[in-house]
Amino acid sequence: MALRSIRIPVEIDARLNMLAKKTGRTKTYYIQEMIRASLDDQEDYYLADAISERIRAGKEKTYSLEEVERDIGLAD
């Protein structure tokens, strides 16, 4: 596991300390959970944004629902 050092505001550290103390988990556990959840959201957003840019630039092909249904044999 990689080791990183970050600076956090005192009030956030105090909240992490309180949460860790009340739950019996470590601050590291909560920081990792927060990063994991946030990273999932960031990946979703920025990857979708990159695809949107490629679509707007005409570098990405799009298909209508009707085309997809027809191509996979679901059209009425």
PDB file of N, CA, C and O in Angstrom, chain B, residues numbered from 101:
ATOM      1  N   MET B 101       0.858  -1.172   0.000  1.00  0.00           N
ATOM      2  CA  MET B 101       0.000   0.000   0.000  1.00  0.00           C
ATOM      3  C   MET B 101       0.905   1.236   0.000  1.00  0.00           C
ATOM      4  O   MET B 101       1.898   1.293   0.725  1.00  0.00           O
ATOM      5  N   ALA B 102       0.546   2.214  -0.820  1.00  0.00           N
ATOM      6  CA  ALA B 102       1.326   3.445  -0.896  1.00  0.00           C
ATOM      7  C   ALA B 102       1.032   4.330   0.309  1.00  0.00           C
ATOM      8  O   ALA B 102      -0.089   4.355   0.818  1.00  0.00           O
ATOM      9  N   LEU B 103       2.031   5.038   0.747  1.00  0.00           N
ATOM     10  CA  LEU B 103       1.882   5.951   1.869  1.00  0.00           C
ATOM     11  C   LEU B 103       1.880   7.373   1.341  1.00  0.00           C
ATOM     12  O   LEU B 103       2.780   7.760   0.596  1.00  0.00           O
ATOM     13  N   ARG B 104       0.881   8.152   1.717  1.00  0.00           N
ATOM     14  CA  ARG B 104       0.765   9.543   1.306  1.00  0.00           C
ATOM     15  C   ARG B 104       0.609  10.392   2.552  1.00  0.00           C
ATOM     16  O   ARG B 104       0.043   9.952   3.553  1.00  0.00           O
ATOM     17  N   SER B 105       1.106  11.582   2.482  1.00  0.00           N
ATOM     18  CA  SER B 105       0.966  12.522   3.586  1.00  0.00           C
ATOM     19  C   SER B 105       0.116  13.692   3.114  1.00  0.00           C
ATOM     20  O   SER B 105       0.383  14.273   2.062  1.00  0.00           O
ATOM     21  N   ILE B 106      -0.913  14.042   3.894  1.00  0.00           N
ATOM     22  CA  ILE B 106      -1.769  15.165   3.540  1.00  0.00           C
ATOM     23  C   ILE B 106      -1.937  16.072   4.744  1.00  0.00           C
ATOM     24  O   ILE B 106      -1.779  15.654   5.891  1.00  0.00           O
ATOM     25  N   ARG B 107      -2.257  17.308   4.459  1.00  0.00           N
ATOM     26  CA  ARG B 107      -2.573  18.263   5.523  1.00  0.00           C
ATOM     27  C   ARG B 107      -4.086  18.463   5.513  1.00  0.00           C
ATOM     28  O   ARG B 107      -4.694  18.684   4.465  1.00  0.00           O
ATOM     29  N   ILE B 108      -4.674  18.379   6.697  1.00  0.00           N
ATOM     30  CA  ILE B 108      -6.109  18.615   6.799  1.00  0.00           C
ATOM     31  C   ILE B 108      -6.354  19.663   7.885  1.00  0.00           C
ATOM     32  O   ILE B 108      -5.586  19.763   8.842  1.00  0.00           O
ATOM     33  N   PRO B 109      -7.409  20.430   7.733  1.00  0.00           N
ATOM     34  CA  PRO B 109      -7.725  21.438   8.752  1.00  0.00           C
ATOM     35  C   PRO B 109      -7.972  20.792  10.114  1.00  0.00           C
ATOM     36  O   PRO B 109      -8.439  19.657  10.206  1.00  0.00           O
ATOM     37  N   VAL B 110      -7.652  21.535  11.157  1.00  0.00           N
ATOM     38  CA  VAL B 110      -7.782  21.048  12.532  1.00  0.00           C
ATOM     39  C   VAL B 110      -9.200  20.579  12.827  1.00  0.00           C
ATOM     40  O   VAL B 110      -9.391  19.557  13.486  1.00  0.00           O
ATOM     41  N   GLU B 111     -10.200  21.322  12.343  1.00  0.00           N
ATOM     42  CA  GLU B 111     -11.589  20.941  12.654  1.00  0.00           C
ATOM     43  C   GLU B 111     -11.969  19.611  12.014  1.00  0.00           C
ATOM     44  O   GLU B 111     -12.741  18.849  12.596  1.00  0.00           O
ATOM     45  N   ILE B 112     -11.446  19.319  10.831  1.00  0.00           N
ATOM     46  CA  ILE B 112     -11.725  18.030  10.197  1.00  0.00           C
ATOM     47  C   ILE B 112     -11.012  16.915  10.948  1.00  0.00           C
ATOM     48  O   ILE B 112     -11.572  15.835  11.138  1.00  0.00           O
ATOM     49  N   ASP B 113      -9.794  17.168  11.369  1.00  0.00           N
ATOM     50  CA  ASP B 113      -9.053  16.171  12.145  1.00  0.00           C
ATOM     51  C   ASP B 113      -9.783  15.862  13.448  1.00  0.00           C
ATOM     52  O   ASP B 113      -9.848  14.708  13.873  1.00  0.00           O
ATOM     53  N   ALA B 114     -10.327  16.890  14.072  1.00  0.00           N
ATOM     54  CA  ALA B 114     -11.065  16.686  15.325  1.00  0.00           C
ATOM     55  C   ALA B 114     -12.304  15.826  15.077  1.00  0.00           C
ATOM     56  O   ALA B 114     -12.619  14.941  15.873  1.00  0.00           O
ATOM     57  N   ARG B 115     -13.003  16.087  13.976  1.00  0.00           N
ATOM     58  CA  ARG B 115     -14.186  15.285  13.653  1.00  0.00           C
ATOM     59  C   ARG B 115     -13.799  13.838  13.371  1.00  0.00           C
ATOM     60  O   ARG B 115     -14.487  12.911  13.797  1.00  0.00           O
ATOM     61  N   LEU B 116     -12.690  13.650  12.648  1.00  0.00           N
ATOM     62  CA  LEU B 116     -12.214  12.280  12.390  1.00  0.00           C
ATOM     63  C   LEU B 116     -11.840  11.576  13.684  1.00  0.00           C
ATOM     64  O   LEU B 116     -12.166  10.404  13.872  1.00  0.00           O
ATOM     65  N   ASN B 117     -11.160  12.281  14.574  1.00  0.00           N
ATOM     66  CA  ASN B 117     -10.801  11.702  15.873  1.00  0.00           C
ATOM     67  C   ASN B 117     -12.028  11.262  16.644  1.00  0.00           C
ATOM     68  O   ASN B 117     -12.058  10.168  17.207  1.00  0.00           O
ATOM     69  N   MET B 118     -13.050  12.122  16.671  1.00  0.00           N
ATOM     70  CA  MET B 118     -14.279  11.804  17.395  1.00  0.00           C
ATOM     71  C   MET B 118     -14.975  10.589  16.773  1.00  0.00           C
ATOM     72  O   MET B 118     -15.416   9.690  17.489  1.00  0.00           O
ATOM     73  N   LEU B 119     -15.073  10.565  15.453  1.00  0.00           N
ATOM     74  CA  LEU B 119     -15.720   9.446  14.774  1.00  0.00           C
ATOM     75  C   LEU B 119     -14.968   8.149  15.035  1.00  0.00           C
ATOM     76  O   LEU B 119     -15.578   7.122  15.334  1.00  0.00           O
ATOM     77  N   ALA B 120     -13.656   8.194  14.922  1.00  0.00           N
ATOM     78  CA  ALA B 120     -12.843   6.994  15.157  1.00  0.00           C
ATOM     79  C   ALA B 120     -13.002   6.500  16.596  1.00  0.00           C
ATOM     80  O   ALA B 120     -13.150   5.302  16.839  1.00  0.00           O
ATOM     81  N   LYS B 121     -12.971   7.426  17.533  1.00  0.00           N
ATOM     82  CA  LYS B 121     -13.098   7.054  18.944  1.00  0.00           C
ATOM     83  C   LYS B 121     -14.460   6.435  19.240  1.00  0.00           C
ATOM     84  O   LYS B 121     -14.551   5.435  19.953  1.00  0.00           O
ATOM     85  N   LYS B 122     -15.521   7.031  18.692  1.00  0.00           N
ATOM     86  CA  LYS B 122     -16.869   6.539  18.977  1.00  0.00           C
ATOM     87  C   LYS B 122     -17.186   5.219  18.292  1.00  0.00           C
ATOM     88  O   LYS B 122     -18.049   4.476  18.760  1.00  0.00           O
ATOM     89  N   THR B 123     -16.508   4.911  17.194  1.00  0.00           N
ATOM     90  CA  THR B 123     -16.829   3.702  16.441  1.00  0.00           C
ATOM     91  C   THR B 123     -15.797   2.583  16.586  1.00  0.00           C
ATOM     92  O   THR B 123     -16.053   1.442  16.201  1.00  0.00           O
ATOM     93  N   GLY B 124     -14.651   2.911  17.135  1.00  0.00           N
ATOM     94  CA  GLY B 124     -13.614   1.889  17.287  1.00  0.00           C
ATOM     95  C   GLY B 124     -12.848   1.612  15.997  1.00  0.00           C
ATOM     96  O   GLY B 124     -12.085   0.648  15.928  1.00  0.00           O
ATOM     97  N   ARG B 125     -13.037   2.420  15.004  1.00  0.00           N
ATOM     98  CA  ARG B 125     -12.282   2.287  13.754  1.00  0.00           C
ATOM     99  C   ARG B 125     -11.170   3.331  13.746  1.00  0.00           C
ATOM    100  O   ARG B 125     -11.126   4.220  14.597  1.00  0.00           O
ATOM    101  N   THR B 126     -10.283   3.209  12.780  1.00  0.00           N
ATOM    102  CA  THR B 126      -9.182   4.161  12.692  1.00  0.00           C
ATOM    103  C   THR B 126      -9.541   5.336  11.786  1.00  0.00           C
ATOM    104  O   THR B 126     -10.433   5.248  10.943  1.00  0.00           O
ATOM    105  N   LYS B 127      -8.822   6.429  11.985  1.00  0.00           N
ATOM    106  CA  LYS B 127      -8.994   7.570  11.088  1.00  0.00           C
ATOM    107  C   LYS B 127      -8.614   7.158   9.669  1.00  0.00           C
ATOM    108  O   LYS B 127      -9.246   7.587   8.704  1.00  0.00           O
ATOM    109  N   THR B 128      -7.596   6.339   9.544  1.00  0.00           N
ATOM    110  CA  THR B 128      -7.167   5.869   8.222  1.00  0.00           C
ATOM    111  C   THR B 128      -8.297   5.142   7.509  1.00  0.00           C
ATOM    112  O   THR B 128      -8.493   5.327   6.308  1.00  0.00           O
ATOM    113  N   TYR B 129      -9.037   4.323   8.234  1.00  0.00           N
ATOM    114  CA  TYR B 129     -10.166   3.615   7.638  1.00  0.00           C
ATOM    115  C   TYR B 129     -11.150   4.606   7.032  1.00  0.00           C
ATOM    116  O   TYR B 129     -11.559   4.444   5.882  1.00  0.00           O
ATOM    117  N   TYR B 130     -11.537   5.632   7.790  1.00  0.00           N
ATOM    118  CA  TYR B 130     -12.516   6.596   7.300  1.00  0.00           C
ATOM    119  C   TYR B 130     -11.971   7.438   6.152  1.00  0.00           C
ATOM    120  O   TYR B 130     -12.700   7.739   5.207  1.00  0.00           O
ATOM    121  N   ILE B 131     -10.733   7.810   6.220  1.00  0.00           N
ATOM    122  CA  ILE B 131     -10.133   8.582   5.127  1.00  0.00           C
ATOM    123  C   ILE B 131     -10.120   7.748   3.851  1.00  0.00           C
ATOM    124  O   ILE B 131     -10.449   8.251   2.777  1.00  0.00           O
ATOM    125  N   GLN B 132      -9.745   6.485   3.962  1.00  0.00           N
ATOM    126  CA  GLN B 132      -9.744   5.607   2.779  1.00  0.00           C
ATOM    127  C   GLN B 132     -11.147   5.441   2.215  1.00  0.00           C
ATOM    128  O   GLN B 132     -11.325   5.467   0.998  1.00  0.00           O
ATOM    129  N   GLU B 133     -12.143   5.271   3.073  1.00  0.00           N
ATOM    130  CA  GLU B 133     -13.520   5.130   2.620  1.00  0.00           C
ATOM    131  C   GLU B 133     -13.998   6.394   1.903  1.00  0.00           C
ATOM    132  O   GLU B 133     -14.657   6.318   0.867  1.00  0.00           O
ATOM    133  N   MET B 134     -13.660   7.546   2.463  1.00  0.00           N
ATOM    134  CA  MET B 134     -14.069   8.806   1.837  1.00  0.00           C
ATOM    135  C   MET B 134     -13.399   8.993   0.484  1.00  0.00           C
ATOM    136  O   MET B 134     -14.039   9.431  -0.472  1.00  0.00           O
ATOM    137  N   ILE B 135     -12.129   8.668   0.399  1.00  0.00           N
ATOM    138  CA  ILE B 135     -11.412   8.798  -0.873  1.00  0.00           C
ATOM    139  C   ILE B 135     -11.988   7.832  -1.899  1.00  0.00           C
ATOM    140  O   ILE B 135     -12.195   8.201  -3.055  1.00  0.00           O
ATOM    141  N   ARG B 136     -12.246   6.605  -1.482  1.00  0.00           N
ATOM    142  CA  ARG B 136     -12.793   5.596  -2.398  1.00  0.00           C
ATOM    143  C   ARG B 136     -14.136   6.050  -2.974  1.00  0.00           C
ATOM    144  O   ARG B 136     -14.353   5.967  -4.183  1.00  0.00           O
ATOM    145  N   ALA B 137     -15.024   6.525  -2.124  1.00  0.00           N
ATOM    146  CA  ALA B 137     -16.345   6.971  -2.578  1.00  0.00           C
ATOM    147  C   ALA B 137     -16.225   8.193  -3.482  1.00  0.00           C
ATOM    148  O   ALA B 137     -16.884   8.271  -4.519  1.00  0.00           O
ATOM    149  N   SER B 138     -15.406   9.119  -3.099  1.00  0.00           N
ATOM    150  CA  SER B 138     -15.233  10.332  -3.904  1.00  0.00           C
ATOM    151  C   SER B 138     -14.567  10.016  -5.235  1.00  0.00           C
ATOM    152  O   SER B 138     -14.931  10.583  -6.265  1.00  0.00           O
ATOM    153  N   LEU B 139     -13.597   9.114  -5.217  1.00  0.00           N
ATOM    154  CA  LEU B 139     -12.912   8.749  -6.452  1.00  0.00           C
ATOM    155  C   LEU B 139     -13.869   8.089  -7.435  1.00  0.00           C
ATOM    156  O   LEU B 139     -13.786   8.343  -8.636  1.00  0.00           O
ATOM    157  N   ASP B 140     -14.768   7.254  -6.952  1.00  0.00           N
ATOM    158  CA  ASP B 140     -15.789   6.646  -7.822  1.00  0.00           C
ATOM    159  C   ASP B 140     -16.606   7.731  -8.516  1.00  0.00           C
ATOM    160  O   ASP B 140     -16.838   7.673  -9.724  1.00  0.00           O
ATOM    161  N   ASP B 141     -17.037   8.721  -7.737  1.00  0.00           N
ATOM    162  CA  ASP B 141     -17.831   9.819  -8.307  1.00  0.00           C
ATOM    163  C   ASP B 141     -17.018  10.636  -9.302  1.00  0.00           C
ATOM    164  O   ASP B 141     -17.518  10.987 -10.370  1.00  0.00           O
ATOM    165  N   GLN B 142     -15.779  10.937  -8.964  1.00  0.00           N
ATOM    166  CA  GLN B 142     -14.924  11.731  -9.852  1.00  0.00           C
ATOM    167  C   GLN B 142     -14.652  10.993 -11.155  1.00  0.00           C
ATOM    168  O   GLN B 142     -14.688  11.595 -12.228  1.00  0.00           O
ATOM    169  N   GLU B 143     -14.380   9.702 -11.069  1.00  0.00           N
ATOM    170  CA  GLU B 143     -14.156   8.915 -12.290  1.00  0.00           C
ATOM    171  C   GLU B 143     -15.396   8.938 -13.174  1.00  0.00           C
ATOM    172  O   GLU B 143     -15.298   9.168 -14.379  1.00  0.00           O
ATOM    173  N   ASP B 144     -16.552   8.702 -12.583  1.00  0.00           N
ATOM    174  CA  ASP B 144     -17.798   8.721 -13.359  1.00  0.00           C
ATOM    175  C   ASP B 144     -17.968  10.065 -14.063  1.00  0.00           C
ATOM    176  O   ASP B 144     -18.259  10.113 -15.258  1.00  0.00           O
ATOM    177  N   TYR B 145     -17.789  11.136 -13.331  1.00  0.00           N
ATOM    178  CA  TYR B 145     -18.015  12.467 -13.888  1.00  0.00           C
ATOM    179  C   TYR B 145     -17.017  12.783 -15.005  1.00  0.00           C
ATOM    180  O   TYR B 145     -17.420  13.151 -16.108  1.00  0.00           O
ATOM    181  N   TYR B 146     -15.729  12.643 -14.727  1.00  0.00           N
ATOM    182  CA  TYR B 146     -14.722  13.072 -15.700  1.00  0.00           C
ATOM    183  C   TYR B 146     -14.642  12.150 -16.912  1.00  0.00           C
ATOM    184  O   TYR B 146     -14.360  12.619 -18.015  1.00  0.00           O
ATOM    185  N   LEU B 147     -14.881  10.863 -16.740  1.00  0.00           N
ATOM    186  CA  LEU B 147     -14.895   9.971 -17.901  1.00  0.00           C
ATOM    187  C   LEU B 147     -16.107  10.256 -18.782  1.00  0.00           C
ATOM    188  O   LEU B 147     -16.000  10.251 -20.009  1.00  0.00           O
ATOM    189  N   ALA B 148     -17.262  10.506 -18.160  1.00  0.00           N
ATOM    190  CA  ALA B 148     -18.454  10.869 -18.940  1.00  0.00           C
ATOM    191  C   ALA B 148     -18.240  12.199 -19.645  1.00  0.00           C
ATOM    192  O   ALA B 148     -18.660  12.365 -20.790  1.00  0.00           O
ATOM    193  N   ASP B 149     -17.596  13.144 -18.981  1.00  0.00           N
ATOM    194  CA  ASP B 149     -17.317  14.442 -19.589  1.00  0.00           C
ATOM    195  C   ASP B 149     -16.390  14.284 -20.792  1.00  0.00           C
ATOM    196  O   ASP B 149     -16.580  14.945 -21.813  1.00  0.00           O
ATOM    197  N   ALA B 150     -15.398  13.419 -20.676  1.00  0.00           N
ATOM    198  CA  ALA B 150     -14.474  13.196 -21.799  1.00  0.00           C
ATOM    199  C   ALA B 150     -15.204  12.594 -22.999  1.00  0.00           C
ATOM    200  O   ALA B 150     -14.949  12.979 -24.140  1.00  0.00           O
ATOM    201  N   ILE B 151     -16.106  11.657 -22.743  1.00  0.00           N
ATOM    202  CA  ILE B 151     -16.887  11.065 -23.827  1.00  0.00           C
ATOM    203  C   ILE B 151     -17.795  12.119 -24.457  1.00  0.00           C
ATOM    204  O   ILE B 151     -17.930  12.171 -25.679  1.00  0.00           O
ATOM    205  N   SER B 152     -18.416  12.956 -23.634  1.00  0.00           N
ATOM    206  CA  SER B 152     -19.269  14.026 -24.150  1.00  0.00           C
ATOM    207  C   SER B 152     -18.481  14.961 -25.059  1.00  0.00           C
ATOM    208  O   SER B 152     -18.982  15.379 -26.103  1.00  0.00           O
ATOM    209  N   GLU B 153     -17.281  15.286 -24.678  1.00  0.00           N
ATOM    210  CA  GLU B 153     -16.426  16.141 -25.514  1.00  0.00           C
ATOM    211  C   GLU B 153     -16.133  15.473 -26.857  1.00  0.00           C
ATOM    212  O   GLU B 153     -16.160  16.127 -27.900  1.00  0.00           O
ATOM    213  N   ARG B 154     -15.851  14.160 -26.826  1.00  0.00           N
ATOM    214  CA  ARG B 154     -15.582  13.433 -28.077  1.00  0.00           C
ATOM    215  C   ARG B 154     -16.830  13.396 -28.955  1.00  0.00           C
ATOM    216  O   ARG B 154     -16.723  13.488 -30.178  1.00  0.00           O
ATOM    217  N   ILE B 155     -17.997  13.266 -28.358  1.00  0.00           N
ATOM    218  CA  ILE B 155     -19.248  13.272 -29.129  1.00  0.00           C
ATOM    219  C   ILE B 155     -19.437  14.639 -29.786  1.00  0.00           C
ATOM    220  O   ILE B 155     -19.736  14.728 -30.977  1.00  0.00           O
ATOM    221  N   ARG B 156     -19.260  15.705 -28.998  1.00  0.00           N
ATOM    222  CA  ARG B 156     -19.418  17.059 -29.545  1.00  0.00           C
ATOM    223  C   ARG B 156     -18.414  17.347 -30.662  1.00  0.00           C
ATOM    224  O   ARG B 156     -18.713  18.088 -31.599  1.00  0.00           O
ATOM    225  N   ALA B 157     -17.221  16.754 -30.556  1.00  0.00           N
ATOM    226  CA  ALA B 157     -16.180  16.976 -31.561  1.00  0.00           C
ATOM    227  C   ALA B 157     -16.357  16.057 -32.771  1.00  0.00           C
ATOM    228  O   ALA B 157     -15.585  16.138 -33.727  1.00  0.00           O
ATOM    229  N   GLY B 158     -17.365  15.185 -32.737  1.00  0.00           N
ATOM    230  CA  GLY B 158     -17.604  14.267 -33.848  1.00  0.00           C
ATOM    231  C   GLY B 158     -16.642  13.097 -33.889  1.00  0.00           C
ATOM    232  O   GLY B 158     -16.496  12.447 -34.923  1.00  0.00           O
ATOM    233  N   LYS B 159     -15.989  12.825 -32.778  1.00  0.00           N
ATOM    234  CA  LYS B 159     -15.009  11.737 -32.716  1.00  0.00           C
ATOM    235  C   LYS B 159     -15.576  10.469 -32.091  1.00  0.00           C
ATOM    236  O   LYS B 159     -14.874   9.466 -31.965  1.00  0.00           O
ATOM    237  N   GLU B 160     -16.832  10.513 -31.705  1.00  0.00           N
ATOM    238  CA  GLU B 160     -17.477   9.373 -31.047  1.00  0.00           C
ATOM    239  C   GLU B 160     -18.813   9.135 -31.724  1.00  0.00           C
ATOM    240  O   GLU B 160     -19.591  10.074 -31.887  1.00  0.00           O
ATOM    241  N   LYS B 161     -19.096   7.916 -32.118  1.00  0.00           N
ATOM    242  CA  LYS B 161     -20.347   7.564 -32.783  1.00  0.00           C
ATOM    243  C   LYS B 161     -21.419   7.345 -31.728  1.00  0.00           C
ATOM    244  O   LYS B 161     -21.162   6.745 -30.685  1.00  0.00           O
ATOM    245  N   THR B 162     -22.613   7.831 -32.002  1.00  0.00           N
ATOM    246  CA  THR B 162     -23.750   7.592 -31.113  1.00  0.00           C
ATOM    247  C   THR B 162     -24.817   6.822 -31.876  1.00  0.00           C
ATOM    248  O   THR B 162     -24.848   6.821 -33.107  1.00  0.00           O
ATOM    249  N   TYR B 163     -25.690   6.166 -31.117  1.00  0.00           N
ATOM    250  CA  TYR B 163     -26.753   5.356 -31.702  1.00  0.00           C
ATOM    251  C   TYR B 163     -28.064   5.682 -31.006  1.00  0.00           C
ATOM    252  O   TYR B 163     -28.097   5.875 -29.790  1.00  0.00           O
ATOM    253  N   SER B 164     -29.128   5.743 -31.763  1.00  0.00           N
ATOM    254  CA  SER B 164     -30.445   5.966 -31.167  1.00  0.00           C
ATOM    255  C   SER B 164     -30.932   4.663 -30.543  1.00  0.00           C
ATOM    256  O   SER B 164     -30.413   3.588 -30.843  1.00  0.00           O
ATOM    257  N   LEU B 165     -31.924   4.770 -29.680  1.00  0.00           N
ATOM    258  CA  LEU B 165     -32.513   3.584 -29.074  1.00  0.00           C
ATOM    259  C   LEU B 165     -33.081   2.668 -30.151  1.00  0.00           C
ATOM    260  O   LEU B 165     -32.942   1.448 -30.078  1.00  0.00           O
ATOM    261  N   GLU B 166     -33.713   3.261 -31.136  1.00  0.00           N
ATOM    262  CA  GLU B 166     -34.288   2.464 -32.223  1.00  0.00           C
ATOM    263  C   GLU B 166     -33.206   1.675 -32.965  1.00  0.00           C
ATOM    264  O   GLU B 166     -33.408   0.507 -33.296  1.00  0.00           O
ATOM    265  N   GLU B 167     -32.062   2.307 -33.225  1.00  0.00           N
ATOM    266  CA  GLU B 167     -30.960   1.608 -33.901  1.00  0.00           C
ATOM    267  C   GLU B 167     -30.440   0.441 -33.067  1.00  0.00           C
ATOM    268  O   GLU B 167     -30.179  -0.639 -33.597  1.00  0.00           O
ATOM    269  N   VAL B 168     -30.293   0.660 -31.776  1.00  0.00           N
ATOM    270  CA  VAL B 168     -29.789  -0.388 -30.903  1.00  0.00           C
ATOM    271  C   VAL B 168     -30.790  -1.542 -30.844  1.00  0.00           C
ATOM    272  O   VAL B 168     -30.401  -2.704 -30.965  1.00  0.00           O
ATOM    273  N   GLU B 169     -32.064  -1.233 -30.660  1.00  0.00           N
ATOM    274  CA  GLU B 169     -33.093  -2.278 -30.616  1.00  0.00           C
ATOM    275  C   GLU B 169     -33.114  -3.074 -31.912  1.00  0.00           C
ATOM    276  O   GLU B 169     -33.216  -4.301 -31.891  1.00  0.00           O
ATOM    277  N   ARG B 170     -33.017  -2.380 -33.036  1.00  0.00           N
ATOM    278  CA  ARG B 170     -33.017  -3.073 -34.333  1.00  0.00           C
ATOM    279  C   ARG B 170     -31.782  -3.975 -34.462  1.00  0.00           C
ATOM    280  O   ARG B 170     -31.890  -5.126 -34.887  1.00  0.00           O
ATOM    281  N   ASP B 171     -30.624  -3.451 -34.095  1.00  0.00           N
ATOM    282  CA  ASP B 171     -29.381  -4.206 -34.267  1.00  0.00           C
ATOM    283  C   ASP B 171     -29.298  -5.454 -33.381  1.00  0.00           C
ATOM    284  O   ASP B 171     -28.655  -6.438 -33.746  1.00  0.00           O
ATOM    285  N   ILE B 172     -29.954  -5.404 -32.216  1.00  0.00           N
ATOM    286  CA  ILE B 172     -29.892  -6.585 -31.347  1.00  0.00           C
ATOM    287  C   ILE B 172     -31.170  -7.423 -31.412  1.00  0.00           C
ATOM    288  O   ILE B 172     -31.352  -8.361 -30.635  1.00  0.00           O
ATOM    289  N   GLY B 173     -32.049  -7.071 -32.350  1.00  0.00           N
ATOM    290  CA  GLY B 173     -33.231  -7.883 -32.591  1.00  0.00           C
ATOM    291  C   GLY B 173     -34.385  -7.642 -31.635  1.00  0.00           C
ATOM    292  O   GLY B 173     -35.200  -8.540 -31.426  1.00  0.00           O
ATOM    293  N   LEU B 174     -34.476  -6.479 -31.061  1.00  0.00           N
ATOM    294  CA  LEU B 174     -35.593  -6.190 -30.149  1.00  0.00           C
ATOM    295  C   LEU B 174     -36.640  -5.278 -30.764  1.00  0.00           C
ATOM    296  O   LEU B 174     -37.643  -4.963 -30.122  1.00  0.00           O
ATOM    297  N   ALA B 175     -36.421  -4.854 -31.992  1.00  0.00           N
ATOM    298  CA  ALA B 175     -37.381  -3.949 -32.631  1.00  0.00           C
ATOM    299  C   ALA B 175     -38.695  -4.672 -32.878  1.00  0.00           C
ATOM    300  O   ALA B 175     -38.722  -5.864 -33.183  1.00  0.00           O
ATOM    301  N   ASP B 176     -39.797  -3.916 -32.740  1.00  0.00           N
ATOM    302  CA  ASP B 176     -41.137  -4.492 -32.978  1.00  0.00           C
ATOM    303  C   ASP B 176     -41.338  -4.814 -34.430  1.00  0.00           C
ATOM    304  O   ASP B 176     -42.401  -5.304 -34.813  1.00  0.00           O
TER     305      ASP B 176
END
